[in-house]
């Protein structure tokens, strides 16, 4: 009888991974190339509407399985700041689950 083990690989969602996700989604929403978006620039400088911002937050909730505030893009007004915040939230969730 063989003893088999299933290896589960869980991807760590780092700020860099979140930034890439945000760049991809924002570039589509804003009709820009990802290379045209500076992660340190405020969302407002790209003309991100409140509707697009709330939609982005909803997509982030689905992807990260977190409950997020609809004002997230105003509270953390750049990709860099938002990615850091979300990474911290995920770390807190992991610590709480442990």
WOGIMO-V508203 format. One record per backbone hydrogen bond with DSSP energy under -0.5 kcal/mol. NH is the residue of the N-H (numbers start at 1). CO is the residue of the C=O. Records with the same first field share a line. If there is no record, write none. Layout:
# WOGIMO-V508203
NH->CO, CO
This chain:
# WOGIMO-V508203
4->2
7->5
8->6
9->7
10->8
11->9
13->11
14->12
18->14
19->15
20->16
21->17
22->18
23->19
24->20
25->21
26->22
27->23
28->24
29->25
30->26
31->27, 28
32->27
36->33
37->34
38->36
39->37
41->38
43->77
45->42
46->43
47->44
48->43
53->49
54->50
55->51
56->52
57->53
58->54
59->55
60->56
61->57
62->58
63->59
64->60
65->61
66->61
68->66
72->69
74->71
75->71
76->72
79->41
80->39
82->78
83->79
84->80
85->81
86->82
87->83
88->84
89->85
90->86
91->87
92->88
93->89
94->90
95->91
96->92
97->93
98->94
